[in-house]
Amino acid sequence: MASAVPPPGRSEVLSLFRSLLRTAREFADYNIREYTKRRTIDAFRQNRDLSDPSAVSAAFSDGKSQLEVARRQAIVYSLYAPKVKSVMEIKH
């Protein structure tokens, strides 16, 4: 018999959300940075009404794995980022 893992609490979910947004800010490229931010916000909005503990745990687990992917990608993009800023980043 497998022991049931309790679903994450509100503070854990908010911490994951903030970590994903912080990781999004690490991308040098405007388009990737904004995509990551938008994808994070959309995913959390989509899952905010989950009430089934197993669904909440699954969504939280998926979010943690997405955070790890985003962190790895931020490192890779920082190594190979273009030296030129995009039009969206140039201030007049």
Steps between C-alpha positions, in 0.01 A plus 500: 500500500649831388494791739312800373704815461309806620440767236726805516387793710432851378845623604671222303295579190575873528868423549501291182320778312754761615791270415369450148459875451850564640642241264318664209681827577834323455450459125691763305274475196183709529280254310602198706478696824146620423391158371619332820327761714175476302507118503548499878213739564268314261577160654437622853176669397386182327566293812387742771158337538630146548351341809584131463812437713651262245447752218656775712800280578538406133485865388752598769734220397472609137576857604814389686622309196428804281705712741797268462468511120479881506808525723701275269383692194588834662855376550528374143354821358739710710793313347383550141299823523535740208694816585244720324189618682160447343290793383279458807795551733645813340403814691464825310 
